[in-house]
Amino acid sequence: MENFKHVNMDYLDEISEGNQDLACDLIEMFIKQVPIFSEQLDSLYRNGDFVLLGKLAHKIKSSVAMMGITELASDMKTLEFIAREGKEIEKYPDYISKFKTISNEAIIELNDILIKLK
């Protein structure tokens, strides 16, 4: 696979053990999850439910890590811990915005990968 700005397929290749159908399924699942994650992040932040925001960040961290989006995985790990403790609340919108931007750019890359895998 070629190099992309956000996506690194090494981890996905490893867990799918070369099974392209499985890799495609995981990519498609991620693509479907992104808008849901974005909406949930906004809603939890808006409602001040920071403990659940931290739990959601934990879930997102795993999903973005699977797609090799290491920058977002690191950001979601940070958001997970600060949100669960209700710390640095002023930074949450930046993490949420960055998730939306990078994940949407990654979707473009992942769609290119899907075309090549199918």
Secondary structure, 3 states (H helix, E strand, C coil): CCCCCCCCCHHHHHHHCCCHHHHHHHHHHHHHHHHHHHHHHHHHHHCCCHHHHHHHHHHHHHHHHHCCCHHHHHHHHHHHHHHHCCCCHHHHHHHHHHHHHHHHHHHHHHHHHHHHHC
